[in-house]
Each structure stands twice: as structure tokens, then as C-alpha cells.
Amino acid sequence: MKITQSIFHAHLKCPTKCWLKFTGEPPAGNAYAEWAQSQNESYRDSAIDRLRSEVPQIECAVAPAQESLKTSKWRMGFDVAVATSQNLETCLQGVERAPSEGRGKSARFIPIRFAFSNKLGKSEKLLLAFYAFVLSSVLGRDIHIGRIIHGDNHASLKVKTSKLTGEVRKRLDKIAALVSNPTPPDLVLNRHCAECEFQARCRQKAIEKDDLSLLSSMSEKERKKLRSKGIFTVTQISYTFRPRRRPKRLRDKREKYHHSL
């Protein structure tokens, strides 16, 4: 049971997407998802070219062997594939090998990730922390920081990956429990659906079930409250609407939004 960066990243967005990717479900296609992937790949290539131009070619390495990481002398490495005995696997987009901070100390490794978007979310930082976690396991030493190069101006954001290690471990435990189950998790549509390659598949199943998550403005807390009352579908909640006459003092105020309506 290998957990790759693709599986980890999918779980950050949606448990169902993670399960589908792990089981090899073929994507139905999504124009935005394909465009975003193309943009990330193009940005990654241009960002690597920028970094390589700043470092002498003799100090750069492409796809270096995992076994040589500790003894290598390069300064910048790209497409560094690493895997652990715990079945964690990833391909680091970039790794900076910085000089040691003192005599007798080992060189520092700084994982680098590239993202074309100008605004970064927590998922990007957690994915970088996953990079650092896997690299740390391979090297047998702590990885405290990483970098995300992103946006139109190739801004560099330093991330303290050591502070995210605990959350990465929790995510890995959840993923292990999720993919070990032969049945998919409960389907819940969310904001990520618009940019997901499984959007059509999941939406069709949600429509067939008349699932409450079709009401995009309804929170998870509200759905749980309704399920505790035995309300599981949009049709069921629609029957709970009761129109009431508004008091005169509230006449000029905006009417409260009713999911049932």
C-alpha cells in the first residue's frame, strides 16, 4: 500500500478523491483540472530553468539516485525520487543542499515546491511538509524548513515544515485507514469539486442519492444536525419548510436563508 504525493494531495482536498485515485478510478475529465495541471507543469519547468541559471551547471543534478543523497556534492537537485520502507513515495520537484551550520555537522537539505498560483492555501504547505517528512525518513535527519516558489513574480515562501510534521502524521494515518477499506467513504460534494477530474462522476452519484451536499451553502455541521433528525436528502428537507409571517419590526431586514426553501 504505497502512499504517494498524489494520494496525499488528493486527501487534502477530498477523502473520496483520495480513495478514487488509490483504487485507480479513471478520471472523467475536467477542463479546469486539465488547465491547472498544464499551468503547474509549465510553471515548474520555467522555475527550474530560473534556478539552474543561478547555479553553475556542475553544482546541479537531475534525478540523482536516492542512495547518493548523503554523499552528494551538488547544490541544487531536481526531480529527486525518494521512497521509504514505510511505503511512502514522492518525487521532490527541487532540493537545495545547503552547507552545514558548523564543523562536524551534516549538510542541510531544503525541499522546494513550485506552484503557479499567486495565493497559496494550507494544502500547498502541507504537501511541502509531506516532501520534507519523506526526505527526512530517507536521510535519517530532521528537515526543518522548505520553500515554495510561486506566482507571477516567482516569490519564495519559507515554510517551517517541522511545525507541520504532526499534522502530516495524522493525515497519513487517516489515509491508511481510508484506503484499507474496500468501500468508498461517504460522498460529500465540496468547493474543490469544480476543479476535480472526478466532478461529473461524484455529482451524478450525489444526484442519484439526492444528497444534502448538493446544497453547496450548507455546512458539514448543519448536515450532521439534519441527519441526527433523520433527514438525509434534499427532498426530505424541502418538506420541512414552513412559511411564517414576518413581524413588522423585521420588515426592512433581509429574510433569513432557508435551505429547505
N, C-alpha and C positions, 0 to 999 in steps of 0.2 A: 504494500500500500504506500505508494510514493506521494508525497505532498510537494508539489512544485509551486513556483511563484504564481503561475496562472491559477491554480486551485486556491492558493491563499488569497490572491487579489479578488477572485470571484466571491469568496466568503465575506470579504469586507463589504461587498455590495449587496449580496443576497444569498442566503443559505440554499435556496432552490437552484440558483445559477451554479453554485459550487458543486452541488450533487450532480447536476446535469453534465457539467464539464468532466467530473471524475468518472462518470459512467459512460462517457463517450457519445452523448446525445448529439446528433448532427444539428448545427445551428440553422435556423430558418431564414436567417439573413436580416439585416437591418442597415439601412443606408447610413444612418448616423454612426453606428458602431464601426462600419467599414471605413467611413471617412476619418473617424478618430484614430483608428489603428494606422491608417495611411499617414496621418499627420504625425503621430508619435514616431513611426519608423523614419520618416523624413527628417524630423527634428533630431532624433537620435544620431543619424548619420552626419548631419551638419554639425552637431555639438561635438561629436568625436573628432571630426576634422579640425575644429577650432582648438581643441585640447592638444591634438597631435602637432599642430603648427606652433604651439607654445613650448614644446619639449623636443629636444634633439631626438631624432628617429632611433638612435642607438639606445635611448632610455625608454622606448616604448615597446610593448609586447602585445600581440594579438593572440587570443585563445591560448594562453600559457597553460601547461599541464598542472593539474592540482598538486601533484607530488613535488613540484619545484617551487611552490609558493614561498616556503620558508627560506629557501636558499637563493631565490632570485635576486637580481640586482637592478631590475627595471624600475623606473619611477612611475610610469603610468601603464596600466594593463586594461585591455578591453575584451569584452566577450569572454569573461573568466568563468568557466563552468566548474561548479563545486557541488559535491554531494556528500552526505554524512551517512554513518552507519545506522542512523535512526530513520532512514528513508526520506530525508529532506533533500531537495534538489533545486538548484536555481542556476541561472546564468547571469552573473553580475555584468551590467552594461559597462561599468567602469570601476577601476580600483586605483586609488593613489597610494603609492608606497612611500611614506614619509620617513625621514631619518629618525633614529631613536632619540629620546629626550635626555639621554645620559649614557655615560660609559657603561658597557656591560648589559645594556638594555636592548631589547629586540626592536626592530623597525615597526612603525605603526602603519596599519592598513586602514584606509578610509574608503568605504564603498560609495559609489556615485551612481545616481539615477537621473535620467533625463525625462522631462515632461514638457509638452508643448504649451500647456495652458499657463496663463499668467497668474491665475489664482489656484492655490493648492489647498486640498482638503486633508483631513486627518488620514484618510486611506492611503494617500501617497507617502506620508511619513511612516505609517505602519508597514507599508511594503518595503521601504528602505530599511526599517528596523528588522524585517524578516531577512533581507540580504545580510545585514550585519550579524544576525543570530546564526545563520547557516555558516557564514565565513568564520565566525568566532569558534563554532564547533569543530570546523576543519583544522583551524590553526592551533586550537587549544589555548587561545588567549582572548582577553576581552577586547571588544570593539566598542569604543565609547562614542564615537561620532561618525556621521556620514554627511553627504552633501547631495542636494537636489538642484540641478541646473535646469531652469525652466523659463518659459515666457519669451516674448519677442526680443528682449534685451539680454537674454542668457544670464539672468540673475542667478546667483549662487546662494542657496539657503543652507546654513549649517543646522543639522538636527542631532540632538543628543539621543542617540539610539539606545544607550544604556538605560535611559529612563522609560523606554517603551518595551523593554525585554519581558517584563511581567505580563503585559497585555498580549504580546506575541505568543507567549507560552499558553495563555488561556485560549487564544484563538486556535492554536494548534490542537489543543485538547478537544475543543468543540468540533473542529473539522474531522478529527479521528473518529469521534462518536457519530458524526453525521454520515460519513462515507462508509462506515461499517454496517450501517442499516440498509437492508435491501430495498426498502420502500422510501420514496422521496419525502422530504419534510412537507409540512402544511404549506400550501401555496398562498403567498401574500404578495399582491402587487404593490410596488413602491415607486419612488421617484426615479430610481435607476432604470426602470423598465423602458423608458423612452430611448435609452442608448444601449440597450441589451440585445444581443443577437437572438435571444430566445423569447423576445417580446410577443410575437404572434402566437407561439405555442402556449405560453402561460396565459395570455389574455383569453384565448379560446377556451382553455380549461376553466378559467375563472367565470366566464360567461355561462358555460355549461353547468357549473355549480351554483351560479347566481351569488357568488361570493361577496361578502361585505367589503372586501378590499377594492372592489370596483368603484366604491365611493372614495375617491382619492383624498378628499379632505378629512376623512375620518381617521383619527389616531389609533394606534395599537391599544392604548388604554381604553378608548371608547369601544373598540371591537370586543375586548375582553369582557367589559361590563355587559354588553348586549348578549354575548354568548352565555354568560352566567345566568341570564334570564331566559335562555332557550331560543334566542334569536340568532340565526346563522346565515340568513340570506337577505338580499335586498328586498325581495317581495315581502318577506315577513316583517321587516322594519317599516315598510310602507304602510302596513295596516295599523301601525301604532300611532299614526299622525291624528291629532285631534285639534281642529281649528278652534281657537278661542278668541273672544272679543277682547281687544286691547284696551287698557284703561286710558282715559283721556290724557293723563299726565305723561304717557309714553307715546302719544300720537305722533309727535315730531321726531322720535328716536327711531333708529334703524331696527327693523324687525330681526329677531334672533334667527340664525340659520338653523333649519331643521333637516337633519339627514333623512328623516322619514318622509318629508315632503319632496 
